[in-house]
Amino acid sequence: MMRKRSWISTLAAGLVLALALTACGSSNGDAGAGGEDGIKVGVLFSTSGQTALGEQGMANATLMAIDEINADGGVNGKQLVPIQEDYASDPSMAATKAKKLLMEDDVAAIIGAYTSASRQAVLPIVEQNDGLLVYPMQYEGEEYSDNIIYTGPVPNQGLQMFIPWLTENKGKKFFLIGSDYVFPVETNKQVKALLEMNGGTMVGEEYVPMGQAEFASVINKIKEAKPDIVFSTLVAESVSAFYKQFANYGLTSEDILIASTTPTETDLAAMGGEPAKGHITVQPYFQSVDTPENKDFITNYQKKYGNAPVNTQMEAAYYSVYLLKEALAKTEDLTDTKQLIANFAGLEFQAPQGKIQMDEKNHHTKLNAFIGVANEQGQFDIVKTFDPVSPEPWSKLIFPDQEEPWDK
């Protein structure tokens, strides 16, 4: 699957090159994505706008991994050349920037996107232009693309252990709250199925606009419903706002527990330690994971960017670069995107969270799973560790008859 160009674009590029050779007398040797000057990699994260709180750290971790790889000799002797773009938390801008990275900068791959809306905006761009997006975020699943490598978790990699554990250990009455877009809505379908399977009940369900910062009316509904657990799929700035207001209403984890898949150490730092104390989260990584690779990751990140917390999103961006490195190293023709993508199948890497592995077929990643309880220091105390979990882009719980598109 070679990178496509329209005949007009190809002609224009040829004329520009001819003029450059005439003016300079020689070429700089850069033959596109894998030229002599290095291998270009797009870094597509928002460093401004509503989701910058989460995405800035992912951009930092991506660039740090590229620096480490280059310091270690690069990929088959070639340096990785990052080309960074800020799409300002705007999905339409993410599509525009992705097209620029592929068609003008001629990158070998793009690492980035954050919300499902930004990923879905980029998806047709990489498909139409035979590009590659490496997507390092937790998302709702129910998707497969020949042109996307999904390195973050899908719901089965947390929920299918978390919900049974919660109903057994913390209570059976759940109130669901989420941001009003595809990830929370689709994730909660699996939450509901797991509650039904494990004797739980749902006593309320609310969705609020992205970026919502006022939760008084929702918290009053929660108090009236008297759940054991509030299950939150809030994202971005809404996470810290909700936890702080929950605490301001005098509610603690002893009164009603907040359980979630989304809060990170960055969110805890934004809200201060006390509001989140005792509330519980499941993720593939916490800063408190005890591995040699994680100690190095934390030390190197904080040396480079200051004494800020690291989180699961940063870790995913970081190991995504290393997975890309391994795939690039196996690829003879770096303009052949199909070959590059095929070389991700089965890759293993000793990430900060522990060993991870790319699925042989479905473009998703086998990941670890940890349940953590937030403490006053803005960290998570790990209370339960699960074996690495294979990804099910379409959960067998609610899609038992789903055909597997990667086998077509």
N, C-alpha and C positions, 0 to 999 in steps of 0.2 A: 504494500500500500504506500506508494510514493507520494510525497507532499504535492498536492495539486496546485496548479496555477492556471488562471485563465490565460488564453493566448495573448490577450492585451497586456496583462501583468508581465508575462514572460518577455514579450517584445520590449516593453518599457524597461524592464530590468536589464535586458541585453544592451539597449542603447545607453543606459546610465553607465554600465560597466565599460562599454567601448569608449565612451567619452573620458572616463576616469583613467583608462589605460593610455589613451592618447595624451592626456594632460600630464600624467605621472611617469609614463614610460614603463611601468610594471605594476603587477597586482600585489596587494598585501598578503596574498596567500590564504585569505579567509574564504573557504568554500562552503559557507553557510553554517549549519548547526554543528558540524564536526570539522571545521576548518582548522588550518594550522595555528591560528591564533587562539584556539580553544573551543570548548563545547558550550554553546550558549544555553542557559537555563532561565526561563521566565519565573519570576517570584511575584505572585499576584495576590497581595493582601492589602486590606484597608489600613492605612496608617492615619486616617482621618475619618470623621463621621461616627455614626452611632455604634458600630461594632469594632471600632479601633481598639478598645480596651482589650478585647480578646485577640485581635489579629496582629497587633504590633509585636507581641511576644512570639507569635508564630513566624513572622517575617524575620525577627532576630535569630530565632533558632535555625531557620533555614539557611541564613547567611553564615551563621557560625559553622554549621555542618559543611558548607561549601568551602569555607576557609580551612577547616581541618583536613578535608580531602585534598585540597590543593597543596597544603603544607606537607602532606604525605606522598606527594608525587602526582596527584590528579588521577585521571582515568586513562590508563594505557599511555601515560606520558603527557596527556593533554590536560590543561587546566580547565576547570569549570568557570564559566564567565556568567555571573548573575546579571540579569536585566530586570530591575525592580520596577513595578508599577503599582500605584495606589489607586484603587477604584472607588475610594471615598464612600464605602458602605452602600453603593448603588448598584444593584444587579445589572441594569442596562449598561452602566459604565464598565462593569466586569466583562461583559461581552465585547465591548469596544476595545478594551485593553487587551483581551485575549487575542482578538483578531490582529491587532497591531503586533503583538509578540510573535505570532505565527507567520504572518504574511510580510511584515516589514523587517522584524528582527531575526526571523528564521530560527527560532529557538528549537532545540531538540525536544524539549518538554516544558510544561508549565507546572509548577507546584503552587497550589493556592486554592482560593475560594473559601467561603466560610459558611454562610447560611445555605440552606437548600435552594433558596431563590437565586443566589449567586451561582451556585453549581449548575442549576438548570438553565440559567442564562448562558453559561459558557459551553454547556454540552453540545448544542447544535454547531457552535463555532468550531470546536475541535473535530466533530464528526465531518462537517462539510469540508474542512481544510486538512484532513488527515493528520491532525495534531494529537498530542497526548497531554491529558490533565492528570496529575497525581493529586488526589483530594484527601487531605489529612484530617478530616473532621468526622465526628460522630454524626450520623444522619439516620433517617427513618427506614432505609432500605427500599425495597420495591423498585429497584432500578438496576439495570446493567447496560453498559455501553462498551463497545469494542475499543473506544478511545479514552476510557477513564480507568485509572487504577485507584481503588478505594482503600486507603490505608487506615482510616478511622473505624470505630466499631459500628455495627448495626445493632438494632434493639435486642436480638436474641443473645448477644454477647454480654449483656448485663441483666436484662429483665428476667430471663428465664431462670436465673439463680436468685435474683434480688427479691422478686415478689413472693415466691415461696418462703424465703428466709424471713421476710417482714411479717407475713401472715402467721408464721409459726412463733416468732419471737417478739413482735411489737404490736400486733393488733390486726383486726380484720375489716374495720370500717375505714374506707378511703374517700377522700375528697380530692378530685383532680383539678389542678390549675395549670394553665399553659399559655404561652404566647400564641397568638392567633395566626398560625401559618402551618405549612404541611408537616414539619417535623413533629411538633407536639401532638397534632391531631392523629397522625398515623401511628406514632409511638403509643398513644393511649389506647388504640385498638388492641394492641398486644397486652397492655396492662389489664384491660377489662377481661380479655380471654383468660389471662393467668389468674385474675381474682376469682373468676367463676370456677376454674379448675382447683383452686386452693381454698375454697370456702370463704372467700372475702366478699364484701359488698361495697358498692359505690353509693355514697350518700350525697354527692354533688359533683358538678363538673362546670368549670368556667374557663373561658379563653379571653385574653385581653390583648389589645393592639401591641405590636412590637414597640419596645421602648417605654411601655406604660410605667409610670412611676408613682401612681396613686392607687392604693389598694384597700382603702378604708371600707368600701362597700363589700368587697370580696371577703375581707377578714371578718366582717359582721356575719356574712352568710356561713363562713366556716364555723364561727362560734355557735351559731344556731344549729348547724348540722351535727355538731359534736362528733367529729371523726376521731379515730385513733391516730390516723396518719393523713397528712396532706402530701399528695404525690405531685411534685412540681416539675413541669417541663418548660418553665420560664427560661428565657435566654437573655444574653447581653446585659444591659444596664438594669433590666427589670429584676434580675436575681438579687442583687444587693438591696434594691429598694424594697422588695417584698420581705426579705428576712429582717431588715431593720424595722419596718413598720409592724411586722408580726411581733417582734420583741417589744416595741413601744406600746403595743396593746396589752402588755403584761403576760404574753404567752411564751412559754419556754418549751423545750423538747420534752420536759416531764409532763406538760399539759397535753400538747398535741405535737407529735413528731413530724418534722418535714423530711421527706425522703425524696431523692432526686437522682438523675443521671447527669445533671448539667453543672452544678457549682464547682468551681476550681479554686485553687489557692489564690489566684488573682482576684476572684470575687470576694473571698474571705478578707483579703487585704483591703479591698475597696470598702467593705462594710465595717471593718474592725472585728476583732475576734469574738466579742461577746454575743452579738445577735445570732451567730450560726452555731454557737456552742451546743454540742449534744445532738445536732441534726446530722443526717446520714446520707451518704452518697455511694453509688457504685460507679467505678471507672476502671479502665485498663491500666492506669498509672496514677500514683500519687507521689509527691515529692518525698514522702517518707518511706518509699520502697527501698529495701536494703539490698542493693546489688553494687558490685564494684563499678559497673558501667554507669549507674545512677550517680554515685559519688563524683565520678569524673564529669558527668554531664552538668550537675549542679555547680561544681567548682568552676568549670570553664565558662558556663553561662554568666555566673555572677561576677567573675573576673572581667568579662568582656562588657557586660551591660549594667553592672551595679548590683547591689544586694536586694534584688527583687525576687519574689517567689517564682518557681517554675511550675508548670501544670501539664495536664494530659494533652492539651492541644499543642503546646510547644514541643513536647516529646514526640508527638506524632509527626509534626513538621520536620523535626530533626531526623528521625529514622527514615522518613520518606526520602530524604536526600541520599541516604546510604543505600536504600533499596534501588533508587534510580542509578546510583553509581555502579552497583553490581550488574544491573541490566545493561547499562551502557557499555560496560567492560566486555560483555559477551556479544555485543552487536557489531558486526563487521561494517555495515553501511548505515551510518547514523542518519541518513536521509530516508531510510526505510522504516517508517513508524510501525508498520505491522511487525517487523522483525524485533524492534525494540520492545514493543508491548509483550510479545510472546516470550521474551527473555525474563520477564518478571515471574513467570509461573514457577512455583516451588521454591523461590528464593527464601533463604533464612537469614536472620540477623539477630545478634545478641544486643537488643535494645536496652535502654535504661530500665524498663519494666521487667525485663527477662527476655527469653527467646521468643521471637515472633516468626511467622512464616506466611508467605503468600500462598493462597489457594492455587491449586494446579489449573483450575478452569474458570472460576467465577470472578476474578479480578479483585477479590476482597482478601482480607488479611486475618489470619488466626492470631488472636490476642489473649493476653492475660485478663483476669478480672479480680478486683479487690473491692471489698466493702470498707468504707472509712467513716469514722465519726469525727466531726469537726471539733477542734479544741480551741482554747482561748488564744493560743499562739498563732492562729491562722493556718494551721496545718491539719491533716487528717490522721487520726490514729487507726491503723488497719486492724479490723476485728475479724475479718474472714477473707481467706484467699482461696480462689478456685483454680483448678487446672486450666491451661489455655483452652479457649473456646473457639471452635470452628465457626465461620460466618455463615449465616443463612440469609441472603439478601431478601428472599421471601420466606418469612417465618413459617415453618411447617405447622405451627399452631393454628394460624388463620388462613393459610394458603396451602392446604395439604395436597391439592391437585395441580399446583402451579407448574407449568412447563418450564424447564430450565433453558433460557434463551442462549446461554453459552454453548449448549450442545447442538444448536441448530446449524 
